[in-house]
Amino acid sequence: MLDFFNDSIYFAWFLLGIALLIGELALPGFILAFFGLGAFIVSLVLYFYSELSLNHQVLLFISSSLILLFSLRSYLEEIFTGQQRIDQDEYFGNDQFKKDAKESFGVVVGEIPSEGFGEIKYRGTFYKAKSISKEVIHDNENVKVLGTLDGDESVYIISKI
């Protein structure tokens, strides 16, 4: 049994790497993933060069994990969390980002029948909308957003301008 463990120590490091990556899913912070990658590096080195002592394995694990953590964390965090862009949208003026703006406007996507449901692009995102206008609102037409539907805040009430 001891020979099996010595021969497959790279597999133990590989399993540790998987466990750390799974742990990253459960814990916030985006740190455990880099230690998981460090365990994968140790596993890869041991697969090709099995004569590494336990002290050297731990040293390689810690150093590679910390190097990855400090060099890649901020870069990868921007990729996974995204960046919020607050400037002028092609459909709306900057007044949409002011908290004290009294009126909001959107653009119809498709066609909305009179007093029917359809879809609008509002503040850069697509939403379901209910028209209170007595006439059909056509594709790419600007509409005034009046508020949300009672009981369903994901549906906006709109009227033709």
N, C-alpha and C positions, 0 to 999 in steps of 0.2 A: 504494500500500500504506500509506503514511503517513497519507493521508486517512482510510482505513478505520479505522486505529487511533485517530485523533483523534475520529472520529464515534462509535466504539463503545467508548470508554474506560469507560463505565458497565458494559458487559458484562464487561470485564476485572476490574473490582471485584467484580462478581457472581460470577464464577468463583473469584476469590480467597476470597470468603465461603464458597462451597461447599467449597473445598479445606480451609479452616480448620475447618469443621464436620466434615468427614470426618476430619481430623487429631485432633479432639477424641475421636472414637471409638477411636483408636489410643493416645492418651496419657492418663494419669490426671491429675486435678487440676481439671477443670471450669473451665478458663480460656480455651482457644482458641475456645470457642463464642461468647464475648462479642466477641472480635476478628472472628469471622465475621459476627456481627450488625453490628459497626461497618463492615465492608466492604459489607454490604447497605445500610446507611444512606447511605454515600458513593455507591453505585451508584444509589440512588433519587434522591438530590439531583442527581447528574449527568444522570440521565434527564430531569428537568424543567428543570434549569438547567445547561447544558453549558459555560458560560463560567467555570468554576472552575479556577484554576491548579493545577499539581501540588502546590505547597507548601500551598495551602489544602485540597486533597484529603487530603494526608497529615495535616495538622493536624486536619481533621474526623474522619478515621479514628481517630487516636490518642485524641482527646478523647471521641468517642462511645463507643469501646471501653472506655476507662477508667471513664467515668461508668456505663455498663451493668455493668461488672465490679464496681465498688464498691457500687453500689446494689442489684443484684439477685442477686449470687452466693450470699450466705448464705440468702436467702429461697428461691431455686430449689434450692439444695443440700439443704435440708430436705425439699422436695417429692420430689426424685428419690431420696434415700437413705432417706427414711422416718424414723420415730422409734420407738424401742423403748419399749414400755410395760411397766413392771415394777410391777404392783399386783395386787390380787386379781381373779382371773378368776371368771366366774359359775359355773363348774363345779368349780373347785379352790380350796383354801385357799392362803394365802401360803407354806405349807410346801413347795410345789413349787419355789420359787425358792431355797430354802436348799440349799446344797451337801451338807449333812450329813443331809438327809432320808432316812430308811430306807425309807419306803413311798411309792409313787406310785399315783395313781388316775386313771382315765379314764372316759369315758362312751361306751357303744356307740351306733353310728349304724346303724340298720337292725336286722338280726337275725343272730346268729352261731350256726350249728349246733354240736352237741356235737363237740368236738375238731376244729372246722373253722375256716375263715378268714372274716374279715369286716372291718369298719372301726370305728375308735374315734376319738374326739376326745380328744387328750392334749396337755396344756400349750398349748391354744389352736390346735392344728393337727390335721388329719385324717391318720391313719396306717392302714396295713393291719395286722391283728392276727390271731394264731392263738390259739384258745382251747384250754386244757387241761382245761376243765371237762367233766364227763360229761353235762351237760344244756344245753339251748338257752339262750342269753343273749339277752334281748329288747331292743328299741329303748329308748334312754334309761336303760338300767340301768347302774349304777356297777360298774366292774371294777377289780381290782388289777392293775397293770402289774408283771410280774416281771422282765422283761429283754428282750433282743432275740433273735431267731432266729439260730442258728448259721449263718454263711455269708451272712446277709442282715440287716444292722443296721437296715434300714428297716422291718422287720416286727417288731412287739412280741408277746411272749408274755403272755397275760392269763389271769386266772382270775376266776371269779365270787366275789363277796364273801360 
